[in-house]
Amino acid sequence: MKTHKLDTPKIIQMPVLPPFVERSRFIATCSIQKGDTPLYFQWKKNGQTITQQSQRIKVDSTTVMSTLSIDSIIREDAANYSCIVRNAFGEDSQNVVLTVKASLKWIKEPKDTKVTIGEDLSLFCEADGFPIPKITWINAKSDKVLSEGKQLQLKKVSLEESHSYKCVAENGEDKPLTKSFSVKVVGKNQKVALQFKE
């Protein structure tokens, strides 16, 4: 008399996925290679069980497979998703990583600025995107990198700093964003004249 072999579940390996763009659709399928029924499926996002479904996020399961679908994905959906399947004899799990790519766009662009000689000047430049962009400040006259980060500080500006600058945002994925602007350093007498004229 033959006896039935008791099989623990085995999930077919999930593929490595390329980055998804925002507002596209993400589908992950968890298919069983072997395992005795009944099978119980569970999905987790970064280790937290997905319990609440919505119009965008749905889990559909049959006796031998489960599908996680996310419509119109946003950056916050980027995560490590795990499918866990259990039966009376054991369990198995597989992971799939969702990376969401967001195009570069300016949040705050630097503008042409006038400053009086000897004063301090703070300039701001900010961009959004995923991967998160790096901000670089460049002296357009010499092509020298001055600083990195959202803020450029020029202490006690001199006439030599009266020229064009560039703020560059890049994330290694999109075409870099570049904003050129000028800093005009004026003497104290010029500032008084400008204020009077205005």
C-alpha positions in Angstrom: 0.0 0.0 0.0 1.4 3.4 -1.1 1.6 6.2 1.4 1.2 9.8 0.4 4.3 11.9 1.0 3.5 15.0 3.1 4.8 18.0 1.3 5.7 21.3 2.8 5.0 24.3 0.5 7.6 25.4 -2.1 7.2 28.8 -3.8 8.6 29.3 -7.3 11.4 31.9 -7.1 10.3 35.5 -7.7 12.3 37.5 -10.3 14.4 40.6 -9.7 12.4 43.5 -11.0 13.6 46.7 -12.7 12.6 50.1 -11.2 9.0 51.1 -11.8 7.9 54.6 -12.6 5.3 56.4 -10.5 1.7 55.9 -11.5 2.4 52.5 -13.2 1.0 49.2 -12.0 2.9 46.6 -10.0 2.0 42.9 -9.9 3.8 40.2 -7.9 2.7 36.6 -8.2 3.4 34.0 -5.6 3.0 30.5 -7.3 3.4 27.2 -5.6 5.8 24.6 -7.0 4.6 21.9 -4.6 2.8 21.5 -1.3 -0.2 19.8 0.1 -3.4 21.8 0.3 -5.0 23.6 2.1 -2.5 26.4 1.7 -2.6 29.7 3.5 -1.0 32.8 1.9 0.2 36.0 3.6 1.9 39.1 2.2 4.2 41.5 4.1 5.6 44.9 3.4 9.0 45.4 5.0 8.0 42.7 7.5 4.6 44.2 8.3 1.5 42.1 7.4 -0.6 43.7 4.7 -4.1 43.6 6.3 -5.9 46.5 4.8 -6.6 46.5 1.2 -7.8 49.5 -0.8 -8.8 50.5 -4.4 -5.0 50.6 -5.2 -3.7 47.6 -3.2 -5.3 44.2 -3.6 -4.4 40.6 -2.7 -6.1 37.8 -4.7 -5.5 34.2 -3.7 -6.5 30.8 -5.1 -5.7 27.3 -3.8 -2.2 27.3 -5.3 -1.2 31.0 -5.9 -1.6 34.5 -4.6 -1.2 37.8 -6.4 -0.4 41.2 -4.9 -1.3 44.2 -7.2 -0.7 47.9 -6.6 -2.3 50.4 -9.0 -0.9 53.8 -9.7 2.2 53.2 -7.5 3.7 56.1 -5.5 7.1 56.5 -4.0 5.8 55.3 -0.6 5.0 51.9 -2.1 8.7 51.2 -2.6 9.5 48.3 -0.2 10.6 44.7 0.2 7.4 42.5 -0.3 7.3 39.0 1.1 4.9 36.2 0.2 4.6 33.5 2.9 2.7 30.3 2.4 1.8 27.7 5.0 0.2 24.3 5.3 -0.1 21.7 8.0 3.5 20.6 7.4 5.5 23.7 7.1 6.0 27.1 5.3 8.0 28.8 2.7 8.6 32.5 1.7 9.9 34.5 -1.2 10.8 38.2 -1.5 10.4 40.7 -4.3 11.7 44.3 -4.1 9.7 47.2 -5.5 11.8 50.2 -6.4 9.9 53.3 -7.5 11.6 55.8 -9.8 10.4 59.4 -9.6 11.5 61.9 -12.2 13.6 64.8 -11.1 11.8 68.1 -10.6 12.7 71.4 -9.0 11.2 72.3 -5.6 13.2 75.5 -5.1 15.3 77.2 -7.7 18.0 79.8 -6.9 17.3 83.3 -8.5 19.5 86.2 -9.6 20.6 88.0 -6.4 22.2 91.3 -5.4 24.3 91.5 -2.3 26.3 94.3 -0.7 30.1 93.8 -0.5 31.1 92.3 2.9 27.7 90.8 3.7 26.9 87.1 4.1 24.7 85.4 1.5 22.7 82.2 1.8 21.3 80.6 -1.4 18.9 77.7 -1.5 18.3 75.0 -4.2 16.2 71.9 -3.8 15.0 69.1 -6.1 12.8 66.0 -5.7 13.0 62.6 -7.3 13.9 59.0 -6.6 16.6 57.9 -6.3 17.1 61.0 -4.1 19.0 63.6 -6.0 22.3 65.1 -4.9 22.6 68.9 -5.1 25.9 70.4 -6.2 26.8 74.1 -6.4 29.3 75.2 -9.1 31.2 78.4 -9.9 30.2 78.8 -13.5 33.2 81.0 -14.1 35.8 78.4 -13.1 33.6 75.3 -13.1 34.8 74.6 -9.6 32.5 72.7 -7.2 31.8 75.0 -4.2 29.5 72.9 -2.0 27.0 70.1 -1.8 23.6 70.2 -0.2 20.5 72.4 -0.4 22.3 75.5 0.9 25.2 77.5 -0.4 26.7 80.1 2.0 29.0 82.8 0.9 30.7 84.6 3.8 31.6 88.3 3.6 31.2 88.4 -0.2 33.8 90.2 -2.3 33.6 91.7 -5.7 35.4 88.6 -7.1 32.3 86.6 -6.2 30.1 88.7 -8.5 29.5 86.3 -11.4 27.4 83.3 -12.5 26.8 80.2 -10.5 25.0 76.8 -11.2 22.9 74.5 -9.0 22.9 70.9 -10.4 20.6 68.2 -9.2 21.4 64.6 -10.3 20.4 61.1 -9.1 22.2 58.8 -11.6 19.0 57.9 -13.4 17.5 61.0 -15.0 19.1 63.7 -17.0 20.6 66.2 -14.4 18.7 69.4 -13.8 20.8 72.6 -14.0 19.8 76.1 -12.9 22.1 79.0 -13.7 21.9 82.3 -11.8 24.0 85.3 -11.1 25.2 87.0 -8.0 25.8 90.7 -8.3 28.0 92.2 -5.6 27.6 96.0 -5.2 29.4 98.5 -3.1 27.7 100.2 -0.1 27.3 103.4 -2.0 25.6 101.6 -4.8 23.2 100.0 -2.4 22.1 103.4 -1.1 21.6 104.6 -4.6 19.6 101.6 -5.5 17.3 102.0 -2.5 16.8 105.6 -3.3 15.9 104.8 -6.9 13.4 102.2 -5.9 
